[in-house]
Every structure is written in C-alpha cells, then in structure tokens.
C-alpha cells in the first residue's frame, strides 16, 4: 500500500481528504507573535478580523524537517511507500525540508508540485486516486511529473492590502489599483507567480469576465474536472464562477474549495482562483 501525504497549502476540502485518506501537515501561521497551525487552531476568519482591526499581516512558517521525518518514520512502518506532495519550491522551503527528511527514511518520495493551493491539490487528488487504484510508485511519480506543466492555476484579487503588507506589492501600486478599481490576475508560470492581466470594475464583474476568458474557445483542456477556490466568507463570488462554468457545460466535475490560512495570508479576502488541466 502507498500512502499519499501533503501540506495544508493544497486547500483540498475535508470531504476529499477523508475520501482519499490523505494525511495533511499544517504549515505554521504567526499572528501577533504567536505560532498557530493552519486549519488546526486558526482559521481565515481569525486572520481577517486581526488585520481589519489594524493588526500586522500574519506570516507563514514552513513545516520543519524534524516534523516531516517523525511523521514519515511512523508511516513507513505501516505502508510500503509514502509519496509526499509539497507546495511549489518557489513559494516555500517546505519541499526542501521534506526532501531532507525523506533522505533519512526509506521508501519516502517527495514531489515538488511547482504549484499552490488547489493546483497543488489537483496533483494530490490524482496521486491519491492512482494509489487507491493500485498503481505503483513509479507509475504515480510518472503521472505527477506529466501533470506539472499541464496545470493552469490563476486567480483574481479584490484587495491588494495583504500583498502590500506582506511586501509583495508596493504601496503606490496598491493605491493606484484601488483608485482605478483594478484587479490583477495572478498566474502560476514556471513555478512562480506573475501578473498576467488587470481587470477593471467590481470584483463580481471581474470574476465573471475572468472565468469566461480562461475557458472561452479552449479545445486543449481536460474537461473531466475543474477546480474553483476562493477566500470569501460567503458563496457570492464562487456562485458567479460556478454559474459561468455550468453555462459552458463541458466540465464533467466542478470541484470547489475554500483557501486555507497559508494562502489567505498573502492574498486576503475576496480572491477567487481557477485551476484547469490541459490535455
């Protein structure tokens, strides 16, 4: 038997983690000088309330090598092999730490997703499905390697204050975007985040335009599954995106998720993302 493990950055809904029996390592979240664990003793609403009250932006801590090693050793006693998938190495040192840990434990394989949030999660689901189907370690690793360059992860932001406070966006840029009602579209390209477009208008209009543009006239997509992820307290933006996808009618499965604290720390509320897989 092969065990699939991952980090909380994958943002997969609890029902899917349970369905595929996936173990999740929570990243650390530092709020007001205190360390919490993503999705365990802190939620996105806690971060939003803290920032809205004037608090400093929360920061994230990678899972350390010792914690990975302890968990890998325990799992190695129960399973033939462990395959662990990390958030892209360009976004966190989780991958580096997991690799160090895996060197100390036999039959542990660490995969750099090159991605984040449910782009990373899409690979975790594929690995877990393959493991349940009885595929070998080599077959699963080959499957994952073939997915990395075919994933399209992108998202649109409503607010830039979280990125500004986190040092990923200048105050001038944030002010200009807010005054002009501009909403950047950020895309994961070659394991890094790049702003590929700026939309203008209300975030509701932007989300509809963005989803339509991502799928319009596309014949190169694997239409069996699409993933929506958002950081909204309610269902408003996800509902708009869902409706566009349903109207398109080509997707066999529309999966949805709420981003966890790690992603929320960097993009803030009312961000919506779409993950597509090319054929």
C-alpha positions in Angstrom: 0.0 0.0 0.0 1.1 3.5 -0.8 0.3 6.5 1.4 -0.2 9.9 0.0 0.6 12.9 2.2 0.7 16.6 1.6 0.7 20.1 3.2 -2.2 22.3 4.2 -1.4 24.5 1.2 -3.2 22.1 -1.1 -6.5 23.6 0.2 -8.5 20.4 -0.5 -11.9 20.2 1.1 -12.2 17.9 4.2 -14.5 15.5 2.4 -11.9 14.8 -0.3 -9.1 14.4 2.2 -11.3 11.8 4.0 -12.5 10.1 0.9 -8.9 9.5 -0.3 -7.4 9.1 3.2 -4.8 11.8 2.7 -2.7 13.0 5.6 -2.1 16.8 5.8 0.8 18.6 7.5 -0.3 22.0 8.7 2.0 25.0 8.0 2.7 27.4 10.8 0.9 30.8 10.9 2.4 33.5 13.1 -0.2 36.1 14.3 0.7 38.8 16.7 3.9 37.0 17.6 2.2 33.6 18.4 2.5 30.5 16.4 -0.6 28.7 15.2 -1.2 25.8 12.8 -3.1 26.2 9.5 -6.6 24.9 9.8 -6.0 23.4 13.2 -6.1 26.2 15.8 -6.5 29.2 13.4 -9.0 29.9 10.6 -9.0 32.5 7.8 -11.8 34.5 9.7 -9.3 34.9 12.6 -6.7 36.5 10.2 -9.3 38.8 8.6 -10.6 40.0 12.0 -7.0 40.6 13.1 -6.0 42.6 10.0 -9.3 44.5 9.9 -8.7 45.6 13.5 -5.4 47.2 12.4 -3.1 44.2 13.2 0.0 43.4 11.3 -0.2 40.9 8.5 0.2 37.3 9.6 3.2 35.4 8.3 3.7 31.7 7.4 6.2 29.1 8.6 7.2 26.0 6.6 6.9 22.6 8.2 10.3 21.8 9.6 12.4 18.8 8.6 12.2 17.1 12.0 8.4 17.1 12.0 8.4 15.6 8.5 10.9 13.0 9.5 8.9 11.9 12.6 5.7 11.5 10.5 7.5 9.7 7.6 9.1 7.2 10.0 5.7 6.4 11.6 4.0 6.0 8.2 6.9 3.9 6.8 6.2 1.3 9.4 2.6 0.9 8.1 2.9 1.4 4.4 5.1 0.0 1.5 5.9 3.6 0.4 4.9 7.2 1.1 4.6 9.8 -1.6 4.5 13.4 -0.3 3.5 16.4 -2.4 4.6 19.9 -1.5 3.6 23.4 -2.4 6.0 24.6 -5.2 9.6 25.0 -4.0 9.5 28.5 -5.4 6.9 29.5 -2.8 8.1 27.8 0.4 11.0 25.8 1.8 8.6 23.0 2.7 9.8 21.0 -0.2 13.5 21.4 0.8 12.7 20.4 4.3 10.6 17.3 3.2 13.4 16.2 0.9 15.9 16.4 3.8 13.6 14.3 6.0 13.0 11.8 3.2 16.7 11.1 2.9 16.6 9.7 6.4 13.6 7.3 5.8 13.5 4.6 3.2 10.7 4.4 0.6 9.6 8.1 1.0 9.3 10.1 -2.2 8.9 13.8 -2.2 7.3 15.6 -5.1 7.6 19.4 -5.9 4.1 20.3 -7.3 5.5 23.6 -8.7 2.1 25.0 -7.8 0.0 26.3 -5.0 -3.5 26.0 -3.5 -5.8 23.6 -5.4 -3.3 23.5 -8.3 -1.1 21.6 -5.8 -4.3 19.9 -4.6 -5.2 18.7 -8.1 -2.0 16.7 -8.1 -2.6 15.3 -4.6 -6.0 14.0 -5.8 -4.5 12.4 -8.9 -1.9 10.7 -6.8 -4.4 9.5 -4.2 -6.7 8.2 -6.9 -3.8 6.3 -8.5 -2.7 4.9 -5.2 -6.3 3.6 -4.5 -6.3 2.1 -7.9 -3.2 0.0 -7.1 -0.7 1.9 -9.2 3.0 1.5 -8.4 5.3 4.2 -7.0 6.9 4.6 -10.4 3.5 4.9 -12.2 2.3 7.6 -9.7 5.5 9.6 -9.9 5.4 9.5 -13.7 1.7 10.6 -13.6 2.6 13.6 -11.4 5.6 14.6 -13.4 3.4 14.7 -16.5 0.9 16.9 -14.8 3.2 19.7 -13.6 3.5 21.5 -16.9 -0.2 21.0 -17.8 -1.8 22.7 -14.8 -3.1 26.2 -15.1 -3.5 28.0 -11.8 -4.7 31.6 -11.7 -6.6 33.9 -9.5 -8.0 37.4 -9.3 -7.7 39.6 -6.3 -10.1 42.1 -4.9 -7.8 43.7 -2.4 -4.0 44.4 -2.6 -3.5 45.5 1.1 -2.5 41.9 2.1 0.1 41.7 -0.6 1.3 45.3 0.2 1.7 44.5 3.9 3.4 41.2 3.0 5.9 43.1 0.9 4.8 41.6 -2.4 3.3 44.7 -3.8 4.3 48.4 -3.3 2.0 50.9 -1.6 2.0 53.0 -4.8 0.8 50.1 -6.9 -1.9 49.2 -4.3 -3.1 52.8 -4.1 -3.3 53.1 -7.9 -5.1 49.8 -8.3 -7.7 50.8 -5.6 -8.3 54.2 -7.1 -8.8 52.8 -10.6 -10.7 49.7 -9.4 -8.1 47.5 -11.0 -8.0 43.8 -10.1 -4.8 41.9 -11.0 -5.0 38.4 -12.4 -2.0 36.4 -11.0 -0.9 33.2 -12.7 1.5 30.5 -11.7 4.0 30.2 -14.5 7.1 28.0 -14.3 6.7 27.7 -10.5 6.4 31.5 -9.9 3.6 34.0 -9.6 3.2 36.5 -12.4 0.6 39.3 -13.0 -0.7 38.5 -16.5 -3.6 40.9 -16.7 -5.5 43.6 -14.9 -9.3 43.8 -14.9 -11.4 46.9 -14.1 -14.7 47.1 -12.4 -16.5 45.4 -9.4 -15.0 42.1 -8.3 -18.3 40.4 -9.2 -18.0 41.6 -12.8 -14.3 40.8 -12.8 -14.8 37.2 -11.7 -17.4 36.5 -14.4 -15.1 38.1 -17.1 -12.1 36.2 -15.8 -13.7 32.8 -15.8 -15.2 33.3 -19.2 -11.9 34.3 -20.7 -10.0 31.4 -19.2 -12.2 28.8 -20.8 -13.5 30.6 -24.0 -12.8 28.7 -27.2 -10.5 26.3 -25.4 -10.1 22.9 -27.0 -6.9 21.9 -25.3 -8.4 21.3 -21.8 -9.2 18.1 -20.0 -12.8 18.8 -19.3 -13.3 16.0 -16.8 -12.6 18.2 -13.8 -12.2 21.9 -13.0 -11.4 23.4 -9.6 -12.6 26.7 -8.1 -11.1 28.1 -4.9 -11.8 31.3 -3.1 -11.1 33.2 0.1 -14.6 34.7 0.5 -16.6 34.5 3.7 -19.8 33.7 1.7 -20.7 32.0 -1.6 -21.1 35.1 -3.8 -18.0 35.0 -6.0 -17.9 31.2 -6.2 -21.6 31.3 -7.2 -20.8 33.6 -10.1 -17.9 31.5 -11.3 -19.9 28.3 -10.8 -22.7 29.7 -13.0 -20.2 30.6 -15.8 -18.8 27.1 -15.7 -22.2 25.4 -15.7 -23.4 27.5 -18.6 -20.3 26.4 -20.5 -21.5 22.8 -19.9 -18.3 21.0 -20.9 -16.9 20.2 -17.4 -17.8 16.8 -16.0 -17.0 17.8 -12.4 -16.8 21.2 -10.8 -14.9 21.0 -7.5 -14.9 23.8 -5.1 -12.7 24.7 -2.1 -12.0 27.5 0.4 -8.4 28.5 0.6 -6.7 27.9 3.9 -4.7 30.3 6.1 -1.4 30.0 4.3 -2.9 31.3 1.0 -5.1 33.8 2.8 -2.1 35.4 4.5 -0.8 36.5 1.1 -4.0 37.4 -0.9 -6.6 38.3 1.7 -10.4 38.1 1.3 -12.5 38.0 -1.9 -9.9 36.4 -4.0 -11.1 33.7 -6.5 -9.0 31.2 -8.4 -9.5 28.7 -11.1 -7.4 25.5 -11.8 -7.6 23.9 -15.2 -5.7 20.9 -16.6 -4.6 20.8 -20.2 -4.8 17.5 -22.1 
